[in-house]
Amino acid sequence: MLRRFLAYYGPQKHLFIADTVCALVIAGIDLAFPVILRALTNGLFTEGQHAIMASIGMVAVGLVIMYLIRCACRYFVSAQGHIMGARMESQMRQDLFDQYERFSFSYFDRVNSGDMMSRVVNDLFDICEAAHHVPEWIIICGVEIIGAFVILFTISPALTGVMALVTAGFVSLMVVQNLRMRSVYTDNRVKISEVNSQLQDSLAGMRVVKSFANEETERIKFRRSNDRYLSSKEAMYRVMGTYQATSALMTGALFTLVVVAGGCLVAAGRMSAVDMATFALYISLFTTPIETLVNSTETFQKAIAGFRRMDEVLQSAPDIEDAPDARPLKVPAGAIEYRNVCFSYEDRELEDEHRAGDERPVIDHLNLSIRPGETIALVGPSGGGKSTTCSLLPRFYDVQDGSICIDGQDVRSVTQRSLRQAIGLVQQDVYLFDGTIAENIAYGRPDASFEEIVEAARRANIHEFIESLPEGYDTVVGERGSRLSGGQKQRVAIARVFLKDPAILILDEATSALDNESEEAVQESLERLARDRTTIIIAHRLSTIKNADEIATVERGRVVERGTHEELLAQNGTYARYYRMQFEGMRATSA
């Protein structure tokens, strides 16, 4: 993991080297001042007024130059060092997002989006701080500590030896405390992730919250996760307080040692008063970097915990990847073949797909052939496997046995990009991005011209509505399209697919949530969209599939019936039962 972290310094090595050089200059100048002061005190300042005044100007110029250099180095370390850390953070964030993009639906089924956001934002900020500050602190503080020890040893080996023993004892104690801090910081990362997850869940469902007047319920849920984070934060600060108190005790012990032991050495004639004063100056220079390193532990431990969580994601292999010899998909006709397909969801609970005590897979040796340009409707009970059947075609999930072919090409042998470019999907729950109507339609083909966007809107029966808006195609739709009605969102989604112009089309309950008037307009758009394309329709409302070429009934992951509407009614099976339930119920209601 450390090797993978250090690799991020590679593109910034020029800044890292310059930052290191500046840090060394700063440490050297900090070490030099007490030496200069000691030399002046034992030399120039003892030679009388005339000699002092004759040379003090040169001393002043030298000190000014020295501290101007230190000032420039400090600016570089503070500015460019942070820029280096920000660039590393940006690259890590890009790598993490790219990895999320590689995962299949099964990953997003398992992992909460709030947790993913926490890894991208909170964790990486801590890593950025450590990437810049920790090397700087190690270099500056390390040089100052070692340099101070060497200089102090030349002044008084005996006093330096005693001070080294006391320091070693305190450092050992702090190392033990440091090890205890790791689990506390890791727990803190997990707890803030829970807060993010709860916040995202509550805000995303705010319309449902308010419709049920359940604001207090959400407050309680958020308070619980917030309180758990507070408890973790309090534990973190208690451990950190103990750690820093130990550091403060060490500083006090060293000052006491210098005064007592140094006083005894002065009294015995083994140390001059000037040397003792210089020794005291170096004690300050020696303890300050130790305190800095102690205080850096919080940043360092947060970074370790954050990078470990990031590394978990980066080291997770996507469960769906292109084969090494994958080729682009070619769709000359659009024939689809499901051959003895088996599939079950693993490591998660599904809404309707899994039934308690039912060990059968969601898709159980399913066979289904769809001719080029044919429109086939899948009907059946909820949880029967209709949506899963469609999700397997673009490899949102991978089959566990059997195969799915498009024009004789196994979908696992072609590139995912070309496969999904060949398939258009219109779902019941339309997702629109928080941008303009034109931008959402153009999502079907980002390089489309405005004229092509307008033409797609015309074919989706939404152009007149868009033109009636004050800002037309520049109208912002709001988060998830909140400023548009259900039918309007559906037609924008259909326009998006028109612009994509796929060879194969999947309509997953695309009109089930609409009123009759909206359904009629959307249905007309869908029929125009499905023309001359191989189309799979999932429908519970049988009135929406009256124009399908064939209908297949899917139960318990298998096709149990297949034929035209009239043929299935004549078979008097599951489809006929569904048909009677819906239409006889409608007649009874209307009567």
N, C-alpha and C positions, 0 to 999 in steps of 0.2 A: 504494500500500500504506500509506503514511504517513497519507493522508487517511482510509482505512478504520480505521486504528488510532485516530486522534484522535476519530473518531465515537463511540468507547466512553466518552469523557469527557463526552459530552452529558448523559446522565441524572444524572451526578454533578457537574455544573458548580457547584452551590452549595457542595459540599465542596471542589472544586478551587479556587474563588475564595477561600474562607475559609482553605484551606491555604496559598495563595499569599500572602495578607495576613500570616498568621502567620510565614511564612518570611521575608518582607521585614522584619518587626519584629525577628526574631532577628538578621538580618544587620545591621540598623541599630544595634541595641544592641551587637553585637560590634565594630562600627566606632567606636562612640561612646566606649568605655572608654579607649583610648589618648589620644583627644583630651581627654577630661576629665582624665586623669592629667597630661597635658602642661600643660593650663591651670592645674591646681592647683600643679604644680611650679614654673611660672613666675610664679604669682600668689599665691594664698592661703598656700602653704607658705613664702613668703619674707617674710611680714608679721609674724612673731614669734609667741610662744607664746599671748598673750592673744587675738589675732585668730583664730589657728587654732582654739583651744578654743571660741571663741564661735560659730564657723561649722561645726565638724566634725559637729555633730549633724544639721544640715540636710543636709549632704553625705551622711551615713549614711542618712538617711530617703530621700533621692532615689535613692541607689544600691539600697537595699532594694526600693523600688517598681519601679525599672527591672528588677531581676533577678527579682522576682515576676512581672512581665509576661512576661519572657523564659521563665520556668518554665512559665507557663500556655500560652504559644505553643508551646513545645517539646512539651508534653503533647498539644496538639491536632494538631500535625504528626505526631507519632509514632503516636497512637491513631487519630484520624479519617483521617489520610492513609493508613494501612494499611487501614482499613475501606473507603476509596474504592477502593484497589487490589484488595481482595478482592471487592468488588462487580463491578468490571470483569472480574476473572478469572472470576467465577461466570457473568456474561453471555456471555463468550467460550466457556466450557465448554458452556453451554446451546446456543449457536449452532452449535458444532462437533458436538455430539451430534445436534441437529436436522438438520444437514446429512447426517450419517451415515444418519439415518433416511430421508432422501430418496433415497439411492442404491439402485440395483437390485442384483440378485444379482451381476451382472458385476463391480461394483466390489469386492465382498467376495471374489470369486474371485481378483482381482488383488492385493489389499492384505492383508498379514498383520495379524491382530487385535492382536498385540503392538505393531506400529508405530502402529496407531490409538490404543491405550491410552497410548502414550508421548506422542502429540500432545495428548491430553486432560489428562494429569497433569503430566509433567515440563516440557513446553514452556510450558504456561500458568502454572505456578508462577513461572518466570523472567520471564514477561511481567508478572505481577502485581507482582513486586518492582520492575521497571523503571517500571511505570506510576505507582507512588507515589514512588520515590526519585529517579529521574532529573529530573523537573521540580523537585522540592524542591532537589536539589543544584545544578541549573543556576541557580535563582533565588538561593539563599543564596550559593553560591560566586561567581556572577557579580557580584552586588552587592558582596560583600566584596572581590573582586579589583579591580573598577573603582573602588570607593570608596577602597581602600587606595592605588591609584595616584594618584588625585586629591589625597588628603591628603599623600602622600609628595612629590608635585610641589610642593605649597605649602611644604614644609619645605626641600627641596633639589632644584631642577630638574635640575641637572647629574647628581647621583647617581641620581636616578630615571630619567633618560634612559639612562644606562649599564646600569642594572638591567633596563630594558625591552628593550634589545637582547639581553642575555644570555638573558632569559626567552623572547623570540621565537625564538631559535636552538634552545633546548631544546624548546619547544612544537612547532616544525616537525619535529624529530626524532621526537617522540612521535606526531605525526599519521601519519607514515610507518609507524611500528611498529603503530599502531592499524589501519591498512588491512591489514596482514599478519595481524592477529588474526582477521579475519572468516572466512576459509576454515577456520581452525583450530576456531573455535567451531561452525561449521556441520557440520564433520566430527564433532565431539564429539556433537552432537545425533543424527546418523545412527548412530553407534556405540552410544549408549545405547538407541536404538530397536532395534538388533539384539539387544542383551542382553535387552530386554523380550520380543522375539519368541521368542528361544530359550527363555527361562524359561517363557513361557506354553505353548509347544509341549511342553516336557518335562513340566510339571506336569499339563497336560490329558491326556497320554498315559501317566501314571504306572502305571496298571494294566498296560498293554502292556509298559512298561519292566520292571516287576518280573516279569511272566510269562515274559519271555525272559532274565531275570537280566542285563539290559544297563545296570545303573546306571553302570558305569564308562564305557560308550560315551557316555551322556548327560553324565557329568562332563567328558569330553574335549571334547564339542561345546560345552558351556557355557563351559569354560575358554578355548576358542579365541575365542569372542565377547567374553568378559570381558577377555581379554588385549588384544584389539584396542581395546576401550574404554579400557583402562589406558594403552596406547600413545598413544591420542589425547589422553587426559587429561594425560599427561606432557608431550606436545608443547604443549598449551595452557598448562600452568604454566610451561614454559620461556619461552614467548613473553611471558607475563604477568610473569615475573620480570625479564626484560630491560626490559620497559616500566616497571616500578616502580623498577628500579635507576637508570634514566635520570631518573626523578622525584627520587629521593634525591640523585643527583649535582647536579641543578639546585638543590635546597635548599642543599646544601653550598656550591655556587658562589656563590649569592646572599649567604649569611652571610659568606663570605670576602670578597666584594666590599664589603659594608657595613663590615666591620672595617678593611680596608686602605684603600679609597677614603675612607671616612668619617673615619678617623684622619688622613689627609692633609688633608682639608678642615678638621678641627678645628685641626690644627697651623698651617694657613694662616689661621685666624681667620674662615673662611667658614661655619662651623657650630659651634654650641655643643654642649657635652657632653650637655645635656638633650635637645636636638634629635636628637643621634645615638642616644641611648637610646630615644627615641620612635620613631625610624626603625627600630631593631632590633625593637621591639614590633610594628610594622606589617609587618615582614618575616615574622614568625611568622604574623601574621594573613593575610598574602598567600600564603605558601607552603602553609599548611594547606588552604585550599580548592582549590588546584591539585592537591595530593596526593589530596584527596577526589575530584576529577573524574577523576584518573588511575585511582584505585582503583575508580571506578564503571564503568570501561570493561568489566570482566568482566560485570557485570550487564547493561549496555547491549547488548553484543555477543550475549550469550545470548538476550536478549529479541528482538533483531532476527532471529536464527536461528530462534527458536521461533515468532515471529509469521509469518515467511515460510513455515514448514512448515504452520502453521494456515491461512494465507491461501491456500496451494495447494489445500487441501481446500474452503474456502469459495468459491473462484472456479471450482471444477470444477462444470460444469453436470451435473446428474443426466441419465443417458441415457434415462430413462423418466419423463416428466412428463405431467400431465393436459393435454389440449388446452384452448385458451382457452375454447372453447364446450362443454366436457365437461359431460354431464348425469348425474345418478344413474342407475344401472342398475335396470331394472325386469324382474323375472323372473316373468311370469305362468304360464309353462309349463315352461321349462328346456330348450328345444331348443338344441343346440350344432352349429355348422357350421364346419369347417376347409375353407377354399377355397384350393387351390393354394398352400399355405404353404411358404415357404422360410426356413431359418434356419441360421446357422453361428456358432460361438463365435469371437470375435476376441481377439487379444492374450493368449491363454493356452493352456495345454495341458490337455486334459481326460483323465480317466482312461481311459475306454473309447471315448468318443465320436469321438475323432480317431484314425484309423489312419494309420501312416506311409505316405506316398506316395498317400494317397487324398484327392483334392481335392474330392470331392463334399461338399455341405453336409450337416450333421447331419440336418436336415429338408429333404427334396428334393421340392417340389411335392406335398405331402401333401394329400389330400382325405379328409374323414371327416365323415359326418353322424350325429348322435346324437339320437334322438327324445326328446321329453319323458318323463321318468320311466323311461327305459330304463337298464339296467345293461349296459355294454359292457366287455369285458376286452381289454386290449392285451397280446399275447404276442409273443415274438421274441427274437433273440439279444441279448446284452449289447452296448451301444453302438449298437443299432439305431435309437434315437431315442424310445423309449417315455416315459422320464421327461422328456425335453425337450419332447415333445408336451404333456404335462400342465403343465409349467412355463410354457409360452406362454399357457395359458388365463387364469391370474390376472395375467398380465403381469409375472411375475418376470423374464422377458426379453421383448423385443419382436420380432415377426416382421420379417424383412427384405423379404419379398415375400408377396403374398397377404393373406388376412384371416381372422380368427376372429370369429364372431358368436354371441351368446347371444340367443335370441328375436329375431333380426334386427338386433340392435344390435352394431356393431363394438366390440370390447373397447377399442380405442384412442379411441373417441369418448365413453366414459363415465368417471366418476371412479374412480381406483384404489381409493379407500376403499370405495365401494359395490360395486365388482366383487369385491373380496376378502372383503367381508362376506357375499356371496352364495355363496361357495365354501368348503367345509370340506375340510381336508387331513389325512389320517392317513398317516404315513410309517413306514418300517421303523425308522429311527433316531429314536426319540421324544426330544424335548427337554422336560424338566421343569425349572422354575425352582426355585431353592433356597428354598422356602417350604413352606407346609402343603399337604396334599392338597386341602383346600377352596379355597385360593388358586389352585392349579394348575387345578382344574376351572373355577373362576370366570373364568379367563383367556379362556374362550370368550365370556363376557358379563359384564364387571366389575360391572354394576349388578344382577346376579341376586341373589335372596334365598337364604337358606340352604335353604329348602324346595325351591327350584328346583335348587340344587346337588345335594341328596340325590336328587331325582327323576332327574336326569341320571345319577347314579352307579348308581341302580337299573337304569336302561335299559341301562347299559354292563356289567352283571353284576359290579360292583365294590363295591356297598354293603355286602354281608355281610362282605367282607374288611375294609373300612375300619372297620366297627363292632366287629370283633374286636380291633382295635389298642387299646392302653391309652389313647391320646389321641385315638382316632377320627379325625374330619376335621381335627383340629388337629395331626396327626402331621406332622413335618417330613420331607420326602422326601430331603433332602441334595442336593449338587451334581449336576445332571443326573439326579436321581432315583436316586442310587446306593444308597439303602436299600430300593428296591423291585426285584422281579424283572422280567424282560422282559415277561411277560404282564401283570403288574400295572401297569406303566408304560403299556403299550398300552391297557389298559382305562381308565386315567385320561385318556389322550389322547382316547379315544373319547367318554368322558363330557364332555370339554371341547367336542367337536364337537356332541354332542347338545344341550348348553346353547346353543351358537351357533345351531343350527337353520338351517343353510344350505339353499338350494334345490338346489345342485349339490355333489356329493361326489367327491373324488379319493382313492383308496386305493392308495398306492404301496408295494408289497411289504410290506403291513402285518403279515403273519403269517410271513414267510419265515424269521425268526430265532428262532421259538418252538418249544418241544417240542410233542409231539402233544396233550397234555392242555391246555396253555395255548392252543394254536392252536384247539382246539375251542371253548373258552370265548370267545376273542376273535372267532372266526369267527361265532359266534352273535350277538355284540354288533354286529358289522359288518353282518350281514344285517338286523338290526333297524334299524340306523342308515340303511342304504341304501333301506329301504322308502319308496316314493312320492317318491324323489328321483332326479334324473338322476345316474348314477354311472359313473365311469371307474375301472376296476381295472387296475393293473399287476401282473402275476404271472409268476413263473418256475415256481412249483409249480402245475401245471395242476389239481390236486385242489381248489384254493381257488376256482376259477371255474366249478365245475360248475353253479351256479345262475344264471350270467350269461345275459341275454337273447340277446346276440350276442358273438362273439369276433372280434377283428381282429388279424391278424398284421402286425407292423411290421418291415420290414427295410430297412436303408440309407435310413431317413427316409421310407419310403413304406408305405402300406397295400397289401400284396400279396394278402391273402386276407381274406374276411369272411363270416361266417355263423354258424349254430348249431354246437354241438359235433358233432352228427351230420353236418351238411352239410360241415364242414371235414374230417372223417375220410373222407367219401366222395370229396372232391376229391383225397385222397392227396398233399397238398402239404407245406409246411413244418410246419404245425400237426400233421398226422398223423405226420410224422417225429418231432417233439418228443414227441408223446403216446406213441408206441411206445418211444422211448428211455427215458422216465420210468417207464412202467408195466410194460413188459417187464423193465426193469432191476430194478424193485421186486419183481416175481414171482420173478425169478432169485435175488435176494438172500434172499427169504423161503424159497425152496425150499432 
